[in-house]
């Protein structure tokens, strides 16, 4: 089945952390961390509907201004989620600019922070002069966003400061049965995309869809009839993004719970295990610890990243160390739709 989430590591394993996730067939995207985002052309960055920020160290948040600038003329809203204190950081960024001419711009940004068992949120709009407008608090129980296509989850970790780890879980995967289409005299076309969207959006079973026939005619049938006959369903794919955390019992337990059974774990492997004391001092993982966490979580695949530049020319050693501890397939790069991840045995 074709994946719904198509991830791209923005800056390679040694650059600023960042993962862009194309939501296939949806003309929207998700972004994990807002460090250096210049690898993303504006036409891609403008599609970001939700951004997940682990914390506001420079290499995770300096790209906020570029995203903000692109969002100003955009009508589609954007939500940005971060750890405790995130609302103050966003307000400080936005307050640094002058907004006397913003009133006619359609920009709508919701900033939210996860703090304990509460999600606090404010909204910024052009009509509101880019002043923070408080929104009602929401209860946080691990999931902070749910929709027809996926749910978003977070865990609060310790990096000397609170940081967030994130997971997204596709609700269901849909694929077309081409053999059944051919047998019934139908041909592929845009109507199949409409059918998938109707199922994902939970439209009424009797909603009509115009199916394309092989002889160029069309046939009208209901969503329920077409979905039953031509769509295959499977468990949705899962992805977790984890970076900047101390190797402590509590942190490991939280990550393992968040990432349990994921198809892809994107996890920092900042230091070699020979430098474990330095990793502990700086609140990061070693490659070995990264692999051990992935194994404990039962991840299907591991993508180590956020590797310290001190290992220039030695990156392969970190991948091999993570692979030995993980005992499963390691991706050394992943670059969007159709790309084949390089693997380390």
Secondary structure, DSSP 8 states (H G I E B T S, - for coil): ---SEEEEESSTTTSS--EEEEETTTTEEEEE--S--TTS-HHHHTTEEEEE-S--SHHHHTTHHHHHHHHTT--S-EEEEESTTHHHHHHHHHHTS--TT-TT---EEEEEEEETTEEEEEEEETTTTT--EEEEEEE-SSEEEE-SSEEEEEEEEESSSEEEEEEEEES-EEEE-HHHHHHTTB--SHHHHHHHHHHHTT--TT-EEEEEBTTS-EEEEEHHHHHHHHEEEE---EEEEE-S----HHHHHHHHHHTTT-SEEEEE--B-GGGHHHHHHHT--BHHHHHHHHHHHT-SEEEEE---GGGTT-HHHHHHHHHHHH-SEEEEE-BSTT---EEE-
